[in-house]
Amino acid sequence: REKSPDFLVISPGPCTPKEAGISVEVIREFAGQIPILGVCLGHQSIGSAYGADIIKANEIMHGKISKISHNGKGIFKNVEEKFLATRYHSLTIEESSLSEDFEITARAEDGTIMAIQHKSDHITGIQFHPESIATEYGKVMLKNFLDMD
């Protein structure tokens, strides 16, 4: 059955993007057509869909809170320059393999990529969990995604 969503949210989950069912294929199918937000595994799946390598993180971050710095653009509109966010991941996008189509828009204090934004399409990936009660501005960021042009 044919689908015509208004936007996509690729959710967190276990394993790697290659083991994430149809996530990478769905991103490729709808890229440039509708807004896409990837959270955690979804963020990694966006990177993977555009050819990035997904590698083991320097440290396993399951349920850990980190200070995140960002550029104030896109989903970070009206979010303090540094905020606390909850992380649940053991994998990350390898920076040197990230497509030039993307801008890194946020990092953790340890330098790990925490958010990417496609330079021309409405595609955003965030490594942290905006839905976590311990993530500051989570609802603001999700609303910003829905309100982005």
Backbone as CSV, one residue per row, in Angstrom:
resi,resn,N_x,N_y,N_z,CA_x,CA_y,CA_z,C_x,C_y,C_z
1,ARG,0.845,-1.191,0.000,0.000,0.000,0.000,0.880,1.241,0.000
2,GLU,0.554,2.196,-0.830,1.357,3.405,-0.958,1.133,4.327,0.224
3,LYS,2.226,4.940,0.692,2.170,5.860,1.823,2.526,7.259,1.344
4,SER,1.942,8.261,1.969,2.306,9.647,1.667,2.342,10.444,2.970
5,PRO,3.374,10.219,3.799,3.471,10.910,5.081,3.803,12.393,4.903
6,ASP,3.470,13.188,5.919,3.814,14.612,5.933,5.256,14.819,6.381
7,PHE,5.736,13.932,7.234,7.121,13.955,7.701,7.451,12.583,8.257
8,LEU,8.746,12.339,8.500,9.197,11.067,9.065,10.030,11.320,10.309
9,VAL,9.834,10.481,11.311,10.722,10.433,12.463,11.260,9.010,12.513
10,ILE,12.579,8.889,12.372,13.234,7.586,12.463,13.711,7.461,13.903
11,SER,13.152,6.504,14.608,13.292,6.431,16.060,14.571,5.736,16.519
12,PRO,14.838,5.836,17.815,15.927,5.063,18.418,15.621,3.571,18.359
13,GLY,16.662,2.788,18.574,16.489,1.341,18.598,17.825,0.661,18.817
14,PRO,17.795,-0.656,18.886,19.040,-1.403,19.103,19.793,-1.622,17.793
15,CYS,21.009,-2.084,17.913,21.821,-2.527,16.777,22.380,-1.372,15.964
16,THR,22.639,-1.642,14.688,23.246,-0.678,13.777,22.250,-0.310,12.685
17,PRO,22.520,0.785,11.940,21.612,1.114,10.838,21.414,-0.036,9.851
18,LYS,22.456,-0.821,9.604,22.334,-1.949,8.671,21.362,-3.003,9.191
19,GLU,21.149,-3.028,10.508,20.244,-4.001,11.124,18.915,-3.359,11.541
20,ALA,18.681,-2.126,11.092,17.512,-1.354,11.537,16.342,-1.465,10.569
21,GLY,16.101,-2.635,10.062,14.955,-2.825,9.182,15.058,-1.969,7.935
22,ILE,14.022,-1.176,7.681,13.963,-0.385,6.451,14.347,1.082,6.663
23,SER,14.902,1.418,7.800,15.191,2.825,8.122,16.017,3.523,7.046
24,VAL,17.144,2.937,6.653,18.023,3.574,5.670,17.311,3.708,4.326
25,GLU,16.584,2.681,3.923,15.872,2.725,2.644,14.774,3.786,2.652
26,VAL,14.076,3.916,3.763,13.005,4.922,3.874,13.589,6.330,3.784
27,ILE,14.732,6.543,4.434,15.391,7.851,4.351,15.740,8.152,2.893
28,ARG,16.331,7.202,2.216,16.694,7.403,0.805,15.462,7.668,-0.059
29,GLU,14.378,6.953,0.223,13.142,7.102,-0.559,12.520,8.493,-0.410
30,PHE,12.511,9.032,0.821,11.785,10.279,1.084,12.676,11.510,1.188
31,ALA,13.999,11.351,1.121,14.916,12.491,1.214,14.596,13.520,0.138
32,GLY,14.513,14.767,0.545,14.223,15.844,-0.389,12.755,16.036,-0.687
33,GLN,11.913,15.123,-0.183,10.477,15.220,-0.438,9.699,15.707,0.779
34,ILE,10.080,15.201,1.953,9.392,15.570,3.189,10.436,15.742,4.295
35,PRO,10.094,16.456,5.374,11.020,16.586,6.501,11.287,15.232,7.155
36,ILE,12.558,15.014,7.526,12.966,13.779,8.192,13.766,14.140,9.435
37,LEU,13.397,13.523,10.550,14.145,13.654,11.800,14.592,12.268,12.232
38,GLY,15.878,12.117,12.472,16.413,10.864,12.983,16.892,11.063,14.407
39,VAL,16.473,10.178,15.312,16.866,10.254,16.714,17.705,9.022,17.046
40,CYS,18.916,9.232,17.545,19.826,8.184,17.975,20.115,7.216,16.813
41,LEU,19.565,6.038,16.817,19.753,5.119,15.690,19.251,5.764,14.399
42,GLY,18.200,6.560,14.481,17.700,7.284,13.311,18.718,8.280,12.780
43,HIS,19.413,8.959,13.682,20.511,9.881,13.329,21.618,9.114,12.604
44,GLN,21.998,7.978,13.164,23.023,7.144,12.541,22.544,6.623,11.186
45,SER,21.263,6.312,11.079,20.696,5.826,9.819,20.746,6.903,8.741
46,ILE,20.519,8.159,9.128,20.646,9.259,8.164,22.086,9.323,7.665
47,GLY,23.034,9.299,8.601,24.432,9.303,8.192,24.746,8.157,7.247
48,SER,24.285,6.974,7.606,24.522,5.779,6.802,23.887,5.895,5.414
49,ALA,22.687,6.451,5.334,21.994,6.611,4.058,22.787,7.488,3.093
50,TYR,23.603,8.385,3.657,24.421,9.288,2.847,25.890,8.860,2.815
51,GLY,26.158,7.607,3.170,27.489,7.040,2.994,28.438,7.134,4.171
52,ALA,27.994,7.664,5.313,28.880,7.768,6.477,29.103,6.403,7.106
53,ASP,30.259,6.250,7.710,30.554,5.052,8.484,30.049,5.226,9.908
54,ILE,29.474,4.179,10.444,29.006,4.185,11.832,30.012,3.351,12.622
55,ILE,30.598,3.972,13.632,31.690,3.337,14.375,31.358,3.274,15.866
56,LYS,32.130,2.471,16.591,31.969,2.399,18.043,32.367,3.730,18.653
57,ALA,31.552,4.211,19.590,31.870,5.449,20.298,33.058,5.213,21.223
58,ASN,33.750,6.285,21.568,34.881,6.175,22.489,34.441,5.663,23.852
59,GLU,33.203,5.983,24.211,32.656,5.569,25.506,31.192,5.194,25.317
60,ILE,30.753,4.131,25.941,29.342,3.753,25.902,28.565,4.759,26.747
61,MET,27.520,5.322,26.157,26.759,6.391,26.812,25.303,5.959,27.019
62,HIS,25.081,5.014,27.882,23.728,4.535,28.135,23.150,5.220,29.364
63,GLY,22.205,6.133,29.118,21.553,6.840,30.206,22.406,7.916,30.832
64,LYS,23.398,8.392,30.103,24.291,9.425,30.628,23.869,10.793,30.102
65,ILE,24.075,11.796,30.943,23.710,13.163,30.580,24.978,13.920,30.212
66,SER,24.911,14.642,29.102,26.053,15.426,28.625,25.611,16.852,28.324
67,LYS,26.569,17.766,28.397,26.315,19.143,27.976,26.536,19.209,26.467
68,ILE,25.560,19.750,25.777,25.572,19.846,24.319,25.706,21.313,23.920
69,SER,26.581,21.585,22.960,26.733,22.918,22.375,26.254,22.854,20.932
70,HIS,25.624,23.917,20.466,25.043,23.912,19.118,25.185,25.273,18.459
71,ASN,24.767,25.357,17.198,24.919,26.586,16.418,23.667,27.471,16.401
72,GLY,22.599,27.091,17.079,21.394,27.922,17.146,20.481,27.831,15.943
73,LYS,20.827,27.018,14.963,20.014,26.918,13.747,19.040,25.747,13.831
74,GLY,18.019,25.785,12.969,17.098,24.651,12.815,16.413,24.271,14.115
75,ILE,16.587,23.029,14.535,15.886,22.555,15.733,16.382,23.227,17.003
76,PHE,17.504,23.941,16.928,18.074,24.565,18.120,17.643,26.018,18.312
77,LYS,16.710,26.479,17.501,16.176,27.833,17.671,15.555,27.952,19.072
78,ASN,15.884,29.027,19.776,15.372,29.304,21.129,15.799,28.268,22.163
79,VAL,16.922,27.624,21.924,17.501,26.675,22.879,18.810,27.287,23.372
80,GLU,19.023,27.268,24.678,20.259,27.830,25.224,21.467,27.248,24.505
81,GLU,22.522,28.060,24.378,23.711,27.655,23.626,24.306,26.345,24.138
82,LYS,24.221,26.119,25.434,24.639,24.849,26.022,23.487,24.328,26.869
83,PHE,23.124,23.076,26.664,22.025,22.466,27.407,22.382,21.027,27.730
84,LEU,21.643,20.435,28.666,21.887,19.050,29.061,20.974,18.121,28.272
85,ALA,21.548,17.004,27.825,20.768,16.030,27.055,21.166,14.621,27.472
86,THR,20.194,13.721,27.371,20.416,12.317,27.721,20.860,11.547,26.488
87,ARG,21.888,10.733,26.680,22.445,9.929,25.601,22.307,8.448,25.938
88,TYR,21.941,7.667,24.929,21.855,6.204,25.021,22.444,5.634,23.742
89,HIS,23.766,5.563,23.651,24.348,5.020,22.425,25.745,4.476,22.665
90,SER,26.106,3.528,21.818,27.460,2.985,21.829,28.114,3.144,20.459
91,LEU,27.374,3.709,19.514,27.859,3.950,18.157,27.758,5.438,17.849
92,THR,28.497,5.860,16.834,28.460,7.264,16.434,28.815,7.379,14.953
93,ILE,28.483,8.501,14.351,28.881,8.772,12.967,30.356,9.152,12.967
94,GLU,31.125,8.501,12.092,32.533,8.869,11.944,32.602,10.183,11.163
95,GLU,33.140,11.202,11.806,33.125,12.548,11.233,33.768,12.635,9.862
96,SER,34.900,11.986,9.676,35.620,12.101,8.397,34.837,11.492,7.226
97,SER,33.855,10.643,7.530,33.075,10.009,6.460,31.714,10.677,6.238
98,LEU,31.397,11.707,7.035,30.105,12.384,6.900,30.041,13.123,5.561
99,SER,28.945,12.949,4.849,28.739,13.587,3.556,28.863,15.104,3.674
100,GLU,29.448,15.709,2.646,29.552,17.169,2.594,28.186,17.825,2.452
101,ASP,27.143,17.036,2.201,25.776,17.566,2.143,25.279,17.983,3.521
102,PHE,26.004,17.590,4.575,25.561,17.845,5.948,26.486,18.806,6.674
103,GLU,25.870,19.560,7.569,26.586,20.426,8.494,26.453,19.813,9.889
104,ILE,27.530,19.788,10.636,27.455,19.372,12.038,26.933,20.572,12.817
105,THR,25.798,20.390,13.489,25.154,21.516,14.164,25.247,21.456,15.679
106,ALA,25.696,20.310,16.236,25.858,20.213,17.690,26.876,19.136,18.025
107,ARG,27.542,19.363,19.164,28.526,18.408,19.676,28.385,18.304,21.193
108,ALA,28.797,17.148,21.708,28.915,16.963,23.146,30.270,17.523,23.582
109,GLU,30.436,17.664,24.884,31.701,18.179,25.417,32.893,17.320,25.004
110,ASP,32.666,16.035,24.782,33.761,15.143,24.382,34.056,15.209,22.881
111,GLY,33.341,16.073,22.148,33.553,16.251,20.720,32.689,15.392,19.826
112,THR,31.955,14.451,20.408,31.092,13.572,19.620,30.021,14.389,18.896
113,ILE,29.783,14.039,17.645,28.711,14.689,16.873,27.375,14.384,17.545
114,MET,26.622,15.433,17.863,25.314,15.263,18.490,24.172,15.650,17.572
115,ALA,24.464,16.379,16.492,23.399,16.721,15.538,24.006,17.078,14.189
116,ILE,23.264,16.713,13.151,23.622,17.071,11.778,22.381,17.629,11.089
117,GLN,22.598,18.507,10.120,21.513,19.086,9.339,21.934,19.074,7.878
118,HIS,21.067,18.537,7.011,21.340,18.571,5.579,21.364,20.031,5.127
119,LYS,22.287,20.374,4.247,22.474,21.769,3.847,21.354,22.317,2.963
120,SER,20.635,21.448,2.249,19.562,21.944,1.385,18.206,21.282,1.630
121,ASP,18.195,20.076,2.166,16.930,19.391,2.431,16.605,19.439,3.931
122,HIS,15.345,19.254,4.237,14.878,19.284,5.626,15.120,17.908,6.268
123,ILE,16.395,17.630,6.533,16.789,16.361,7.147,17.692,16.672,8.328
124,THR,17.261,16.250,9.509,18.001,16.522,10.740,18.220,15.220,11.487
125,GLY,19.427,15.027,11.989,19.728,13.886,12.842,20.235,14.370,14.185
126,ILE,19.731,13.763,15.270,20.228,14.080,16.611,20.575,12.782,17.328
127,GLN,21.762,12.740,17.901,22.245,11.534,18.562,21.627,11.371,19.947
128,PHE,21.335,12.468,20.608,20.760,12.428,21.958,19.254,12.207,21.884
129,HIS,18.626,12.104,23.053,17.196,11.790,23.124,16.382,13.000,23.592
130,PRO,15.689,13.690,22.667,14.889,14.849,23.067,13.668,14.460,23.898
131,GLU,13.236,13.206,23.771,12.040,12.746,24.492,12.328,12.399,25.945
132,SER,13.597,12.356,26.321,13.952,12.017,27.702,13.604,13.158,28.644
133,ILE,13.083,12.822,29.795,12.731,13.840,30.792,13.956,14.622,31.259
134,ALA,15.133,14.027,31.149,16.359,14.697,31.588,16.985,15.578,30.506
135,THR,16.419,15.582,29.296,16.915,16.450,28.232,16.208,17.787,28.307
136,GLU,16.997,18.847,28.467,16.431,20.191,28.495,15.995,20.599,27.087
137,TYR,14.896,21.308,26.985,14.381,21.853,25.729,13.923,20.794,24.724
138,GLY,13.693,19.582,25.174,13.294,18.521,24.255,12.044,18.869,23.461
139,LYS,11.017,19.361,24.150,9.768,19.701,23.445,9.971,20.879,22.498
140,VAL,10.823,21.828,22.889,11.118,22.975,22.021,11.757,22.483,20.721
141,MET,12.727,21.587,20.848,13.413,21.075,19.655,12.456,20.308,18.744
142,LEU,11.594,19.491,19.326,10.643,18.744,18.506,9.667,19.680,17.808
143,LYS,9.211,20.712,18.511,8.327,21.707,17.886,9.067,22.452,16.768
144,ASN,10.323,22.793,17.020,11.110,23.461,15.982,11.206,22.608,14.725
145,PHE,11.394,21.306,14.892,11.447,20.420,13.729,10.151,20.519,12.930
146,LEU,9.034,20.462,13.617,7.744,20.513,12.925,7.485,21.873,12.275
147,ASP,8.070,22.934,12.836,7.855,24.285,12.325,8.864,24.725,11.271
148,MET,9.909,23.923,11.051,10.949,24.326,10.089,10.392,24.371,8.675
149,ASP,10.925,25.305,7.904,10.512,25.419,6.492,11.278,24.454,5.632
